[in-house]
């Protein structure tokens, strides 16, 4: 049970990191097209 909770936390953390990277990439593309 405890291991499952830790695994879920790790999954959510990596998901948050991936979405943050995705948002950063979109922002980069938007500002790049704006120039």
Phi and psi restraints in degrees (range 20) as a CNS / XPLOR table:
assign (resid 1 and name C) (resid 2 and name N)
       (resid 2 and name CA) (resid 2 and name C) 1.0 -62.3 20.0 2
assign (resid 2 and name N) (resid 2 and name CA)
       (resid 2 and name C) (resid 3 and name N) 1.0 -40.9 20.0 2
assign (resid 2 and name C) (resid 3 and name N)
       (resid 3 and name CA) (resid 3 and name C) 1.0 -63.7 20.0 2
assign (resid 3 and name N) (resid 3 and name CA)
       (resid 3 and name C) (resid 4 and name N) 1.0 -39.7 20.0 2
assign (resid 3 and name C) (resid 4 and name N)
       (resid 4 and name CA) (resid 4 and name C) 1.0 -60.3 20.0 2
assign (resid 4 and name N) (resid 4 and name CA)
       (resid 4 and name C) (resid 5 and name N) 1.0 -44.0 20.0 2
assign (resid 4 and name C) (resid 5 and name N)
       (resid 5 and name CA) (resid 5 and name C) 1.0 -61.2 20.0 2
assign (resid 5 and name N) (resid 5 and name CA)
       (resid 5 and name C) (resid 6 and name N) 1.0 -42.8 20.0 2
assign (resid 5 and name C) (resid 6 and name N)
       (resid 6 and name CA) (resid 6 and name C) 1.0 -63.6 20.0 2
assign (resid 6 and name N) (resid 6 and name CA)
       (resid 6 and name C) (resid 7 and name N) 1.0 -40.3 20.0 2
assign (resid 6 and name C) (resid 7 and name N)
       (resid 7 and name CA) (resid 7 and name C) 1.0 -62.8 20.0 2
assign (resid 7 and name N) (resid 7 and name CA)
       (resid 7 and name C) (resid 8 and name N) 1.0 -41.1 20.0 2
assign (resid 7 and name C) (resid 8 and name N)
       (resid 8 and name CA) (resid 8 and name C) 1.0 -64.3 20.0 2
assign (resid 8 and name N) (resid 8 and name CA)
       (resid 8 and name C) (resid 9 and name N) 1.0 -41.9 20.0 2
assign (resid 8 and name C) (resid 9 and name N)
       (resid 9 and name CA) (resid 9 and name C) 1.0 -62.0 20.0 2
assign (resid 9 and name N) (resid 9 and name CA)
       (resid 9 and name C) (resid 10 and name N) 1.0 -42.8 20.0 2
assign (resid 9 and name C) (resid 10 and name N)
       (resid 10 and name CA) (resid 10 and name C) 1.0 -63.1 20.0 2
assign (resid 10 and name N) (resid 10 and name CA)
       (resid 10 and name C) (resid 11 and name N) 1.0 -42.3 20.0 2
assign (resid 10 and name C) (resid 11 and name N)
       (resid 11 and name CA) (resid 11 and name C) 1.0 -61.0 20.0 2
assign (resid 11 and name N) (resid 11 and name CA)
       (resid 11 and name C) (resid 12 and name N) 1.0 -46.6 20.0 2
assign (resid 11 and name C) (resid 12 and name N)
       (resid 12 and name CA) (resid 12 and name C) 1.0 -63.5 20.0 2
assign (resid 12 and name N) (resid 12 and name CA)
       (resid 12 and name C) (resid 13 and name N) 1.0 -38.7 20.0 2
assign (resid 12 and name C) (resid 13 and name N)
       (resid 13 and name CA) (resid 13 and name C) 1.0 -64.7 20.0 2
assign (resid 13 and name N) (resid 13 and name CA)
       (resid 13 and name C) (resid 14 and name N) 1.0 -46.2 20.0 2
assign (resid 13 and name C) (resid 14 and name N)
       (resid 14 and name CA) (resid 14 and name C) 1.0 -67.3 20.0 2
assign (resid 14 and name N) (resid 14 and name CA)
       (resid 14 and name C) (resid 15 and name N) 1.0 -34.4 20.0 2
assign (resid 14 and name C) (resid 15 and name N)
       (resid 15 and name CA) (resid 15 and name C) 1.0 -61.9 20.0 2
assign (resid 15 and name N) (resid 15 and name CA)
       (resid 15 and name C) (resid 16 and name N) 1.0 -45.0 20.0 2
assign (resid 15 and name C) (resid 16 and name N)
       (resid 16 and name CA) (resid 16 and name C) 1.0 -62.0 20.0 2
assign (resid 16 and name N) (resid 16 and name CA)
       (resid 16 and name C) (resid 17 and name N) 1.0 -40.8 20.0 2
assign (resid 16 and name C) (resid 17 and name N)
       (resid 17 and name CA) (resid 17 and name C) 1.0 -65.0 20.0 2
assign (resid 17 and name N) (resid 17 and name CA)
       (resid 17 and name C) (resid 18 and name N) 1.0 -44.6 20.0 2
assign (resid 17 and name C) (resid 18 and name N)
       (resid 18 and name CA) (resid 18 and name C) 1.0 -62.6 20.0 2
assign (resid 18 and name N) (resid 18 and name CA)
       (resid 18 and name C) (resid 19 and name N) 1.0 -43.1 20.0 2
assign (resid 18 and name C) (resid 19 and name N)
       (resid 19 and name CA) (resid 19 and name C) 1.0 -67.9 20.0 2
assign (resid 19 and name N) (resid 19 and name CA)
       (resid 19 and name C) (resid 20 and name N) 1.0 -34.8 20.0 2
assign (resid 19 and name C) (resid 20 and name N)
       (resid 20 and name CA) (resid 20 and name C) 1.0 -63.9 20.0 2
assign (resid 20 and name N) (resid 20 and name CA)
       (resid 20 and name C) (resid 21 and name N) 1.0 -41.8 20.0 2
assign (resid 20 and name C) (resid 21 and name N)
       (resid 21 and name CA) (resid 21 and name C) 1.0 -64.6 20.0 2
assign (resid 21 and name N) (resid 21 and name CA)
       (resid 21 and name C) (resid 22 and name N) 1.0 -42.4 20.0 2
assign (resid 21 and name C) (resid 22 and name N)
       (resid 22 and name CA) (resid 22 and name C) 1.0 -61.3 20.0 2
assign (resid 22 and name N) (resid 22 and name CA)
       (resid 22 and name C) (resid 23 and name N) 1.0 -43.6 20.0 2
assign (resid 22 and name C) (resid 23 and name N)
       (resid 23 and name CA) (resid 23 and name C) 1.0 -63.0 20.0 2
assign (resid 23 and name N) (resid 23 and name CA)
       (resid 23 and name C) (resid 24 and name N) 1.0 -43.0 20.0 2
assign (resid 23 and name C) (resid 24 and name N)
       (resid 24 and name CA) (resid 24 and name C) 1.0 -60.6 20.0 2
assign (resid 24 and name N) (resid 24 and name CA)
       (resid 24 and name C) (resid 25 and name N) 1.0 -41.4 20.0 2
assign (resid 24 and name C) (resid 25 and name N)
       (resid 25 and name CA) (resid 25 and name C) 1.0 -64.0 20.0 2
assign (resid 25 and name N) (resid 25 and name CA)
       (resid 25 and name C) (resid 26 and name N) 1.0 -42.8 20.0 2
assign (resid 25 and name C) (resid 26 and name N)
       (resid 26 and name CA) (resid 26 and name C) 1.0 -63.0 20.0 2
assign (resid 26 and name N) (resid 26 and name CA)
       (resid 26 and name C) (resid 27 and name N) 1.0 -43.6 20.0 2
assign (resid 26 and name C) (resid 27 and name N)
       (resid 27 and name CA) (resid 27 and name C) 1.0 -62.7 20.0 2
assign (resid 27 and name N) (resid 27 and name CA)
       (resid 27 and name C) (resid 28 and name N) 1.0 -42.3 20.0 2
assign (resid 27 and name C) (resid 28 and name N)
       (resid 28 and name CA) (resid 28 and name C) 1.0 -60.0 20.0 2
assign (resid 28 and name N) (resid 28 and name CA)
       (resid 28 and name C) (resid 29 and name N) 1.0 -46.6 20.0 2
assign (resid 28 and name C) (resid 29 and name N)
       (resid 29 and name CA) (resid 29 and name C) 1.0 -62.3 20.0 2
assign (resid 29 and name N) (resid 29 and name CA)
       (resid 29 and name C) (resid 30 and name N) 1.0 -43.5 20.0 2
assign (resid 29 and name C) (resid 30 and name N)
       (resid 30 and name CA) (resid 30 and name C) 1.0 -61.0 20.0 2
assign (resid 30 and name N) (resid 30 and name CA)
       (resid 30 and name C) (resid 31 and name N) 1.0 -48.0 20.0 2
assign (resid 30 and name C) (resid 31 and name N)
       (resid 31 and name CA) (resid 31 and name C) 1.0 -68.2 20.0 2
assign (resid 31 and name N) (resid 31 and name CA)
       (resid 31 and name C) (resid 32 and name N) 1.0 -31.3 20.0 2
assign (resid 31 and name C) (resid 32 and name N)
       (resid 32 and name CA) (resid 32 and name C) 1.0 -67.4 20.0 2
assign (resid 32 and name N) (resid 32 and name CA)
       (resid 32 and name C) (resid 33 and name N) 1.0 -42.8 20.0 2
assign (resid 32 and name C) (resid 33 and name N)
       (resid 33 and name CA) (resid 33 and name C) 1.0 -68.6 20.0 2
assign (resid 33 and name N) (resid 33 and name CA)
       (resid 33 and name C) (resid 34 and name N) 1.0 -29.8 20.0 2
assign (resid 33 and name C) (resid 34 and name N)
       (resid 34 and name CA) (resid 34 and name C) 1.0 -66.3 20.0 2
assign (resid 34 and name N) (resid 34 and name CA)
       (resid 34 and name C) (resid 35 and name N) 1.0 -26.0 20.0 2
